[in-house]
Amino acid sequence: MSILISALVTFLVVILVLYLVNMLPIDGRAKQIVQVIVIIIGVISLLRLLAVF
């Protein structure tokens, strides 16, 4: 059960960071690069929680 809660918290943090990145006053290309980096870090974190790595 704690794995599920941890995965949910990780997912919510990724969503929150993506929302905050969208609020930043930077150009579109840099914003897209930051979004991809955040998504990759979020996926790696979820895979670690699920003991894939």
C-alpha positions in Angstrom: 0.0 0.0 0.0 2.9 2.4 0.7 4.3 1.8 -2.8 0.9 2.9 -4.2 0.9 6.1 -2.1 4.5 6.9 -3.0 3.7 6.4 -6.7 0.7 8.7 -6.4 2.7 11.4 -4.5 5.5 11.2 -7.2 2.9 11.5 -10.0 1.3 14.5 -8.3 4.7 16.2 -7.8 5.5 15.7 -11.5 2.1 17.3 -12.4 2.7 20.2 -10.1 6.2 20.8 -11.4 4.9 20.7 -15.0 2.2 23.2 -14.1 4.8 25.5 -12.5 7.0 25.3 -15.5 4.1 26.4 -17.7 3.7 29.5 -15.6 7.4 30.5 -16.1 7.9 33.5 -18.4 10.4 31.7 -20.7 10.3 31.0 -24.4 8.6 28.0 -25.8 11.7 26.0 -26.8 13.2 26.2 -23.3 9.9 25.4 -21.7 9.5 22.3 -23.8 13.0 21.1 -22.9 12.3 21.6 -19.2 9.0 19.7 -19.5 10.7 16.7 -21.2 13.4 16.6 -18.5 10.7 16.7 -15.7 8.8 13.9 -17.4 11.9 11.7 -17.8 12.9 12.2 -14.1 9.3 11.4 -13.1 9.2 8.2 -15.1 12.6 7.1 -13.7 11.3 7.8 -10.2 8.2 5.8 -10.7 10.2 2.9 -12.2 12.5 2.9 -9.2 9.5 2.8 -6.8 8.1 -0.2 -8.7 11.6 -1.9 -8.4 12.2 -2.1 -12.1 15.7 -0.5 -11.6 
